[in-house]
Amino acid sequence: MMRKIVADGAAEEEFFKQVEKRSGETDKKVTAVVTEIIENVKANGDSAVKAYTEKFDGKLPQYYEVPREVINDALTEADSAFTDALLNAVENITDFHTRQKSQSFVNAKENGVILGQRVRGLERVGLYVPGGTAAYPSSVLMNAIPAKIAGVKEIIMVTPPLKDGTPNKDILVAAAVCGVDRIFMSGGAQAIAALAYGTEEIPKVDKIVGPGNIFVATAKKLLYGTVDIDMIAGPSEILVMADETADPKFVAADLMSQAEHDKLASSILVTTSEELADKTLAEIERQMQYLSRKEIIASSLENYGAILICKTKDEACALANRFAPEHLEVLFDNPMEYIGKLDNAGSIFLGKYASEPLGDYYAGPNHVLPTSGTARFFSPLGVNSFEKRTSFTYYTEQALREAKDDIVLIAEKEGLTAHANAIKVRF
């Protein structure tokens, strides 16, 4: 069960360092396997991709590229309540992300100089969607919708087949409602390599997004530079800040909502109330008994969960900023007063009715978030993740004449005489 730690500056720091070791160093054996897969796909294209699919999934899928009519049929045949729920989520996610779209600009100065920036979407993006028990339709929405809003011209999805060789129909429905253009049935490092290099059938993309296992994550890391990626995601995490007014039923439920992801997930309660801490532990014991993934939850909470007891709410904020969690809940009686003090978090949930799963599925902000403390310098996935910016400059002869001495002086200070010469020869 979760340990209780009285925050004294040293005890909680030791715990944080233990949690930060979860991701560990790069697995050399995995890296070797993935490197071989990447090189094979680069050299042999679709034949290598299909061979790995047969090797790892047991059989070739029903389709390599899923026909458009199969995608449309999945949408037509889907449970109407599920489709309506997805469409409502699409509306919220679209509304939020539309506000992120950047604008091009032109700045025309009085001396004739024209400066500006052109913003447009990437040409083509690859979306990786895991299969099996880790198939999450919500991730399709969270990745595809901001890409479409950014102006990405084509979204190529790759996803492994089910054991019978067919596509996951829930994934097809999610792809249909948010405008995914093409879907290929392949998973693992081989699918990432195919997207990065392109094959005879799978188009080369500019960026790869979406979650995956250690082989997928390693492939993305190794291919970064050949192609852009979203991020290297670590295990899920949540930090809940709560005072004596919080309901322990809510606190316990929200902590376990992340602990069920996997045994490496980290769930932390930071509270000013030892009474709440004890009641939350009792609620975890009670609620866990009827949850389907209780073994995973128990392991996660025992190894990477903790209740940190501190003296003040400001101290709680400082601990949250130190940990920089993926998800941060503020269950204080006046949560909005603390938003300005919380600088390091992937996404912040304010008040007892803003439970973290609201963000996973429905509210609108993206659920692809920085983990492992990287919220100190990384941001959530968004529209600008799929945009590229190009600046442009126009100078008149007179404007360059007025600037030339400064430019030449700086260039010569740097020892770059050809730079200086490119200015000098014009006058």
C-alpha positions as CSV (number, residue, x, y, z in Angstrom):
1,M,0.0,0.0,0.0
2,M,1.0,3.6,-0.4
3,R,3.6,4.9,2.1
4,K,3.1,8.0,4.2
5,I,6.0,10.5,4.2
6,V,6.3,13.6,6.4
7,A,7.9,16.2,4.1
8,D,11.0,17.5,5.7
9,G,13.1,18.4,2.7
10,A,15.0,15.1,2.6
11,A,12.4,12.3,2.9
12,E,10.3,13.4,0.0
13,E,13.5,14.1,-2.1
14,E,14.6,10.6,-1.7
15,F,11.2,9.4,-2.8
16,F,11.1,11.7,-5.8
17,K,14.6,10.4,-6.9
18,Q,13.3,6.8,-6.6
19,V,10.3,7.6,-8.9
20,E,12.6,9.3,-11.4
21,K,14.6,6.1,-11.8
22,R,11.5,4.4,-13.3
23,S,12.4,5.2,-16.9
24,G,16.0,4.1,-16.3
25,E,18.7,4.0,-19.0
26,T,18.1,3.0,-22.5
27,D,17.9,-0.8,-22.8
28,K,20.8,-1.9,-24.9
29,K,19.2,-5.2,-26.0
30,V,16.0,-3.4,-27.1
31,T,18.1,-0.8,-28.9
32,A,20.0,-3.5,-30.8
33,V,16.8,-5.2,-31.9
34,V,15.2,-2.0,-33.0
35,T,18.3,-0.8,-34.9
36,E,18.2,-4.1,-36.9
37,I,14.5,-3.7,-37.6
38,I,15.0,-0.1,-38.8
39,E,17.9,-1.0,-41.1
40,N,15.9,-3.9,-42.6
41,V,12.8,-1.8,-43.2
42,K,15.0,1.0,-44.7
43,A,16.6,-1.5,-47.1
44,N,13.6,-3.8,-47.9
45,G,10.5,-1.7,-47.4
46,D,7.1,-3.4,-47.3
47,S,8.4,-6.9,-47.5
48,A,10.4,-6.4,-44.2
49,V,7.4,-4.7,-42.6
50,K,5.1,-7.6,-43.5
51,A,7.6,-10.2,-42.4
52,Y,7.9,-8.6,-39.0
53,T,4.2,-8.3,-38.7
54,E,3.8,-12.0,-39.3
55,K,6.7,-12.8,-36.9
56,F,5.4,-10.7,-34.0
57,D,1.6,-10.8,-34.5
58,G,1.5,-14.5,-35.6
59,K,-0.2,-13.9,-39.0
60,L,-0.5,-11.4,-41.7
61,P,-3.5,-9.0,-41.3
62,Q,-6.6,-9.1,-43.3
63,Y,-5.5,-5.9,-45.1
64,Y,-2.2,-4.1,-45.3
65,E,-4.0,-0.8,-46.0
66,V,-7.6,-0.8,-44.6
67,P,-10.0,0.0,-47.5
68,R,-12.0,3.2,-47.1
69,E,-15.3,1.2,-47.2
70,V,-14.2,-0.9,-44.2
71,I,-13.6,2.3,-42.3
72,N,-16.9,3.7,-43.3
73,D,-18.7,0.5,-42.4
74,A,-17.1,0.5,-38.9
75,L,-18.6,4.0,-38.4
76,T,-22.0,3.0,-39.7
77,E,-22.2,-0.2,-37.6
78,A,-20.8,1.3,-34.4
79,D,-22.9,1.6,-31.3
80,S,-24.6,5.0,-31.6
81,A,-24.0,5.9,-28.0
82,F,-20.2,5.4,-28.5
83,T,-20.2,7.4,-31.7
84,D,-22.2,10.2,-30.0
85,A,-19.7,10.3,-27.1
86,L,-16.8,10.5,-29.5
87,L,-18.5,13.3,-31.5
88,N,-19.1,15.3,-28.3
89,A,-15.4,14.8,-27.4
90,V,-14.4,15.9,-30.9
91,E,-16.4,19.1,-30.5
92,N,-14.7,20.0,-27.2
93,I,-11.2,19.1,-28.4
94,T,-11.7,21.0,-31.6
95,D,-13.0,24.1,-29.8
96,F,-10.0,24.1,-27.4
97,H,-7.4,23.5,-30.1
98,T,-8.7,26.0,-32.6
99,R,-7.7,28.7,-30.2
100,Q,-4.1,27.6,-30.4
101,K,-3.7,28.2,-34.1
102,S,-0.8,30.6,-34.9
103,Q,-1.1,33.4,-37.4
104,S,1.4,34.5,-40.1
105,F,2.4,38.1,-40.0
106,V,4.0,40.8,-42.1
107,N,5.8,43.8,-40.6
108,A,6.4,46.5,-43.2
109,K,8.6,49.3,-41.8
110,E,8.8,52.9,-43.0
111,N,12.3,52.5,-44.5
112,G,11.0,49.8,-46.9
113,V,12.2,46.8,-45.0
114,I,9.6,44.0,-44.9
115,L,9.9,41.2,-42.3
116,G,7.5,38.4,-41.6
117,Q,6.7,34.9,-40.7
118,R,4.7,32.3,-42.6
119,V,3.0,29.6,-40.6
120,R,1.5,26.4,-42.2
121,G,0.9,22.8,-41.3
122,L,3.2,20.0,-42.0
123,E,2.7,18.1,-45.3
124,R,2.2,14.6,-43.8
125,V,2.0,13.2,-40.3
126,G,2.2,9.6,-39.1
127,L,0.0,8.5,-36.2
128,Y,0.9,5.4,-34.3
129,V,-2.0,3.7,-32.5
130,P,-1.3,0.6,-30.3
131,G,-3.4,-2.5,-30.5
132,G,-4.7,-5.1,-28.2
133,T,-5.5,-4.0,-24.6
134,A,-3.7,-0.7,-25.1
135,A,-5.9,0.5,-28.0
136,Y,-7.2,3.9,-27.0
137,P,-9.6,5.6,-29.4
138,S,-9.2,8.8,-27.4
139,S,-5.5,9.0,-28.4
140,V,-6.6,9.0,-32.1
141,L,-8.7,12.1,-31.4
142,M,-6.0,13.9,-29.4
143,N,-3.4,13.4,-32.1
144,A,-5.4,13.8,-35.2
145,I,-7.6,16.8,-34.4
146,P,-4.8,19.3,-33.7
147,A,-3.0,18.1,-36.7
148,K,-6.0,18.8,-38.9
149,I,-6.5,22.2,-37.3
150,A,-2.8,23.0,-38.0
151,G,-3.4,22.3,-41.7
152,V,-1.7,19.0,-42.0
153,K,-2.5,17.8,-45.5
154,E,-2.5,14.0,-44.8
155,I,-2.6,11.8,-41.7
156,I,-1.3,8.3,-42.1
157,M,-2.2,5.9,-39.3
158,V,-0.4,2.7,-38.5
159,T,-1.9,0.2,-36.0
160,P,-1.3,-3.5,-35.4
161,P,-4.0,-6.0,-36.2
162,L,-6.0,-7.9,-33.6
163,K,-5.1,-11.6,-33.1
164,D,-7.6,-12.6,-35.8
165,G,-5.9,-10.3,-38.3
166,T,-8.7,-7.7,-38.4
167,P,-8.5,-4.1,-37.4
168,N,-9.8,-2.8,-34.1
169,K,-13.2,-1.3,-35.0
170,D,-13.2,1.2,-32.2
171,I,-10.0,2.6,-33.6
172,L,-11.5,2.8,-37.1
173,V,-14.5,4.7,-35.7
174,A,-12.3,7.2,-34.0
175,A,-10.2,7.6,-37.1
176,A,-13.3,8.2,-39.2
177,V,-14.8,10.9,-37.0
178,C,-11.6,12.9,-36.9
179,G,-10.5,12.7,-40.5
180,V,-7.6,10.2,-40.6
181,D,-6.8,9.8,-44.3
182,R,-5.2,6.3,-44.6
183,I,-4.7,3.4,-42.2
184,F,-2.1,0.6,-42.5
185,M,-2.2,-2.5,-40.3
186,S,1.3,-2.7,-38.9
187,G,2.7,-2.1,-35.5
188,G,6.0,-2.0,-33.6
189,A,9.3,-0.6,-34.5
190,Q,8.8,-1.7,-38.1
191,A,5.8,0.6,-38.6
192,I,7.7,3.5,-37.1
193,A,10.6,2.9,-39.6
194,A,8.2,2.6,-42.5
195,L,6.7,6.0,-41.7
196,A,10.1,7.6,-41.2
197,Y,11.7,6.3,-44.5
198,G,8.6,5.5,-46.6
199,T,8.0,2.3,-48.5
200,E,6.4,1.3,-51.7
201,E,3.0,1.6,-50.1
202,I,3.4,3.5,-46.8
203,P,4.2,7.2,-47.5
204,K,7.1,8.9,-45.8
205,V,5.9,11.4,-43.2
206,D,7.4,14.5,-41.6
207,K,6.4,13.8,-38.0
208,I,5.4,10.7,-36.0
209,V,3.1,11.0,-33.0
210,G,1.3,8.6,-30.7
211,P,2.0,6.2,-27.8
212,G,3.6,2.8,-28.0
213,N,5.6,0.2,-26.1
214,I,9.4,0.3,-25.4
215,F,10.2,-0.9,-29.0
216,V,8.0,1.9,-30.5
217,A,9.5,4.5,-28.2
218,T,13.0,3.4,-28.9
219,A,12.4,3.5,-32.7
220,K,11.0,7.0,-32.4
221,K,14.0,8.0,-30.4
222,L,16.5,6.5,-32.9
223,L,14.7,8.0,-35.9
224,Y,14.4,11.5,-34.4
225,G,16.2,13.8,-36.9
226,T,15.2,11.6,-39.9
227,V,11.7,12.5,-38.8
228,D,10.2,14.7,-36.1
229,I,8.5,13.1,-33.2
230,D,6.1,14.2,-30.5
231,M,8.0,13.2,-27.4
232,I,9.5,10.2,-25.6
233,A,6.7,9.4,-23.0
234,G,7.5,7.8,-19.7
235,P,5.2,6.0,-17.3
236,S,2.0,7.9,-16.4
237,E,1.8,10.0,-13.2
238,I,-0.6,12.1,-11.2
239,L,0.0,14.4,-8.2
240,V,-3.1,15.4,-6.2
241,M,-2.9,18.4,-3.8
242,A,-5.6,18.3,-1.2
243,D,-6.6,19.9,2.0
244,E,-9.0,18.9,4.8
245,T,-12.0,19.9,2.7
246,A,-11.3,17.3,0.0
247,D,-13.4,14.2,-0.2
248,P,-11.2,11.1,0.4
249,K,-13.5,9.1,-2.0
250,F,-12.6,11.4,-4.8
251,V,-8.9,11.6,-3.9
252,A,-8.6,7.8,-3.8
253,A,-10.4,7.3,-7.1
254,D,-8.3,9.8,-8.9
255,L,-5.0,8.4,-7.6
256,M,-6.0,4.9,-8.8
257,S,-7.2,6.2,-12.2
258,Q,-3.5,6.6,-13.1
259,A,-2.1,3.7,-11.1
260,E,-4.1,1.3,-13.3
261,H,-2.1,2.3,-16.4
262,D,0.8,0.1,-15.5
263,K,3.0,-1.0,-12.6
264,L,5.5,1.8,-13.2
265,A,2.8,4.5,-13.0
266,S,3.2,7.0,-10.1
267,S,0.4,8.4,-8.0
268,I,1.2,10.9,-5.3
269,L,-1.0,12.7,-2.7
270,V,0.3,15.9,-1.2
271,T,-1.8,17.1,1.7
272,T,-1.9,19.3,4.7
273,S,-4.2,17.0,6.5
274,E,-3.1,13.7,8.1
275,E,-6.7,12.8,8.7
276,L,-7.4,13.0,4.9
277,A,-4.3,10.9,4.3
278,D,-5.6,8.1,6.5
279,K,-9.1,8.3,5.1
280,T,-7.7,8.2,1.6
281,L,-5.8,5.0,2.3
282,A,-8.9,3.4,3.7
283,E,-10.9,4.4,0.5
284,I,-8.2,3.0,-1.7
285,E,-8.5,-0.4,0.0
286,R,-12.3,-0.3,-0.3
287,Q,-12.6,0.9,-3.9
288,M,-9.7,-1.2,-5.3
289,Q,-11.6,-4.4,-4.5
290,Y,-14.1,-3.8,-7.4
291,L,-11.7,-2.5,-10.0
292,S,-10.6,-4.9,-12.8
293,R,-6.9,-3.9,-12.7
294,K,-6.5,-4.0,-9.0
295,E,-3.3,-6.1,-9.1
296,I,-1.6,-3.4,-11.3
297,I,-3.0,-0.7,-9.1
298,A,-1.7,-2.3,-5.9
299,S,1.8,-2.8,-7.4
300,S,2.0,0.8,-8.7
301,L,0.9,2.3,-5.4
302,E,3.2,0.2,-3.4
303,N,6.3,0.9,-5.4
304,Y,5.8,4.4,-6.8
305,G,2.9,5.9,-4.8
306,A,3.1,8.0,-1.7
307,I,1.3,10.4,0.5
308,L,3.4,13.4,1.4
309,I,2.2,15.4,4.4
310,C,3.3,19.0,4.5
311,K,2.5,22.0,6.7
312,T,1.1,24.6,4.2
313,K,-0.5,24.9,0.8
314,D,2.4,26.9,-0.4
315,E,4.7,24.1,0.6
316,A,2.4,21.7,-1.4
317,C,2.7,23.9,-4.5
318,A,6.5,23.9,-4.1
319,L,6.5,20.1,-4.0
320,A,4.3,19.9,-7.1
321,N,6.6,22.2,-9.0
322,R,9.6,20.1,-7.9
323,F,8.0,16.9,-9.2
324,A,6.6,18.5,-12.4
325,P,3.8,15.9,-12.8
326,E,2.1,14.9,-16.0
327,H,-1.3,15.4,-14.3
328,L,-1.8,17.8,-11.4
329,E,-5.1,18.0,-9.4
330,V,-5.8,20.8,-7.0
331,L,-8.4,19.7,-4.5
332,F,-8.2,22.8,-2.2
333,D,-11.3,24.7,-1.1
334,N,-10.2,27.6,-3.3
335,P,-8.2,26.0,-6.1
336,M,-8.3,28.9,-8.5
337,E,-6.2,31.0,-6.1
338,Y,-3.2,28.6,-6.7
339,I,-3.1,28.4,-10.5
340,G,-0.5,31.2,-10.6
341,K,1.8,29.3,-8.3
342,L,1.9,26.1,-10.3
343,D,4.5,26.4,-13.0
344,N,5.5,22.8,-13.7
345,A,2.7,20.4,-14.8
346,G,1.5,18.9,-18.0
347,S,-2.1,19.6,-17.3
348,I,-3.8,21.0,-14.2
349,F,-7.3,20.0,-13.0
350,L,-8.9,22.5,-10.6
351,G,-11.6,21.5,-8.1
352,K,-13.4,18.4,-7.0
353,Y,-15.4,18.0,-10.2
354,A,-12.4,18.3,-12.6
355,S,-11.3,14.6,-12.3
356,E,-8.3,13.7,-14.4
357,P,-10.2,11.3,-16.7
358,L,-12.2,14.3,-17.8
359,G,-9.0,15.5,-19.5
360,D,-8.2,12.0,-20.9
361,Y,-11.4,11.8,-22.9
362,Y,-13.5,14.9,-23.1
363,A,-12.8,18.4,-21.8
364,G,-10.8,19.6,-24.7
365,P,-7.1,20.1,-23.6
366,N,-4.8,17.5,-25.0
367,H,-3.9,14.4,-23.1
368,V,-0.6,13.9,-24.7
369,L,1.5,15.4,-21.9
370,P,5.2,15.6,-20.8
371,T,6.2,13.0,-18.2
372,S,9.1,12.2,-16.0
373,G,9.6,15.8,-14.8
374,T,9.9,17.2,-18.4
375,A,6.9,19.5,-17.8
376,R,9.6,21.8,-16.5
377,F,10.5,22.6,-20.2
378,F,8.1,20.6,-22.5
379,S,4.5,21.5,-23.3
380,P,1.5,19.3,-24.1
381,L,0.8,18.2,-27.7
382,G,-1.1,20.9,-29.5
383,V,-1.7,22.6,-32.9
384,N,1.7,24.2,-32.8
385,S,3.2,20.7,-32.7
386,F,2.1,20.3,-36.3
387,E,3.0,23.7,-37.6
388,K,6.2,24.9,-39.1
389,R,7.3,28.5,-39.3
390,T,9.4,30.2,-42.0
391,S,10.6,33.8,-41.6
392,F,11.2,36.1,-44.5
393,T,13.2,39.3,-45.0
394,Y,13.2,42.1,-47.7
395,Y,15.6,45.0,-47.5
396,T,16.0,48.0,-49.8
397,E,19.4,49.1,-51.0
398,Q,19.2,52.2,-48.7
399,A,18.2,50.1,-45.7
400,L,21.1,47.7,-46.2
401,R,23.5,50.6,-46.7
402,E,22.5,52.0,-43.3
403,A,23.1,48.6,-41.7
404,K,26.2,47.4,-43.5
405,D,28.9,48.7,-41.2
406,D,27.3,47.0,-38.2
407,I,26.9,43.7,-40.1
408,V,30.5,43.8,-41.4
409,L,31.9,44.6,-37.9
410,I,30.0,41.7,-36.2
411,A,31.0,39.3,-39.0
412,E,34.7,40.2,-38.8
413,K,34.6,39.9,-35.0
414,E,33.5,36.3,-35.6
415,G,36.3,35.8,-38.2
416,L,33.8,35.1,-40.9
417,T,35.2,37.3,-43.7
418,A,33.0,35.7,-46.4
419,H,30.0,36.9,-44.5
420,A,31.4,40.4,-44.4
421,N,32.3,40.2,-48.1
422,A,28.8,39.3,-49.1
423,I,27.7,42.7,-47.7
424,K,30.7,44.7,-48.9
425,V,30.4,43.6,-52.6
426,R,27.0,45.3,-52.8
427,F,28.4,48.7,-52.3
